[in-house]
């Protein structure tokens, strides 16, 4: 690349964009490998290395451009490789596959069926992204360029009209007009609360102080949520552009990006983006000669879930312990270092350029009456295709789980879906028609939260699931206020007792008192919402709680203390598999001898259950275990058809 | 400073802008219980005992009166069945870690709100600490010494108050911490038993 010229006018940006486009040949052969966190975990870096070696070996080094991109959203199908210009999408590529791909696809122009996307539900393969069932039902606005552009190359972003919205803002709009546009678009906080963004902006703007701050909240800590990470890794410039536009509207000249410690690639990519934007004159003093100056610093969190709460996050940036404070005076008036501070989620900032560029009317036309635009979910749990999905607000839960998620794994029955992270509620089957937006989810006792979506099937015990999330929050509570600190501790132990069959009728009364107190009187939103999993579990799955407490029975047969494993002698084929798998040698029997479990030795780890290929092992709860088969009993062989 | 009027328990109460509900109530001789509040110190909002019900735009919500700034015409209720029950539960929860042998203000409030200090205690098998982590001693120490001999360490249920060995000399036995402690964790001769040292906690000796 030639020496970068600092852009000093809007014309410069247009000129640069044209130059970049002219220099790019649409027929250029490109191999792009996704190197976002999930793909890296699945070995993407080795795939990149393999391509490097192989392209050199086959003499294609100068003809083929190897490009690192972000995530296309099919997280469990990684590492993902895309070959341009034909746009062939290959998944689950291993380093040893690379020579074949280079020889056959890149040189020989042949499509290798075995690397194409395979629908986990139907087994059908798709050549184009648009043909993939889960992709077809999405509307990708924020994630449109994820997986297409190199997040560490500002030119890639500029080539797809990046920074046009900033240019329009600085040269055609007054700060007031920007706020009005965001208001007209009805943009609501993507961090989960759904608070109207323009109110935050206007409050900060009108607050009487010379110094103001804008902050990006990327402290996404929910188990199973990775939307913010993905955007920051795959398209950091979009977040940065939104932040600069917001700073201009609010009148801030300093911004912070708070990235949690566990997201090293996100922190690195946004830092690179900031540096590049500064070099190009899109950040810093007198941006593109507009007279507006703005700087950004990256702050890395120290790994506390509660730091995602705005006041705690700001205390953490100040260098103190990240603990929330009462927010009766909003952070928009008195925030970071006592100055008016506007904090928005990663996705909220990234939406701003789209609104500025395409207009509020366009944005409002997507989604529902009360919630405009799209929502990004990380769809995980017991669905066939897990991954990152973006849909218009108002898409039903059922469509998300069955059309996009491809239904429940292994043909099991859907039981509940938890939205909004650990402090979201469980939503049962009867609400599958619920259109997903900020208001509808609240009505059924859950929330949008940051967009985590955990699907549970018939094998999930709802009491145990409540315990799991309570335990997570117990670990993450900062401990400042009594209801959250002590309440979670008692809840955790009480529910643990219930899961172990030691629950009493009065326990639910105690739980009720605690959850009400936590909801009403906790200091911050973490404590106030921490009871949601317990509340909704009690509300929609009360019979499971009663079953545990009164009958000492786990309805889903998941709670270890309440189940026993039993081998059905009629079905056992004496294959020895479970016998070998059992870690405590609790299974008796031998070759050609029906197996049985010694209940006293069994630790109920479930290894035998997983190993059995004949469906011979059953879980029993609150029912007597039949006596073991007579010693030496021969298996009843299945007839081969 | 602007004068304004709010309604606490159906009485018009005059107040100044910038006051908290708790301050306005105190001036009007309306008592709201507190465990982590001290007039001399910055509001902290950790014990939540001072929660009161306010009505705003037709919606009621519970807020901590020690932190909530007064507004003109704000309607406040300081006692109701719901508030009392929540205060009772908070005291019962506070006793989970602190134990039943507390004295002082916490003991008084427990009897006033009929709190059963052993109600939830049976669910948790830890030694009683006699401390509800209200932070009064820590905050008072900072004010008294312009430094501090004690501070918080840990998070969630592992949160505790500890001494910094290199700051022992800061303590002049001024006894301010004793005077503010609401549970009897700190006696007239200092914390009894002594607070653990930060180094011991970090080294896993505590």
Interface residues (C-beta under 8 A of the other chain):
Chain A: X304 X321 X325 X326 X328 X329 X474 X475 X476 X477 X478 X479 X480 X481 X482 X483 X485 X486 X487 X488 X489 X490 X493 X494 X497 X510 X513 X514 X516 X517 X520 X521 X522 X523
Chain B: X43 X45 X46 X47 X48 X51 X62 X63 X64 X67 X68 X69 X82 X85 X86 X89 X90 X93 X94 X96 X97 X119 X120 X123 X124 X132 X133 X152 X154 X155 X156 X157 X158 X159
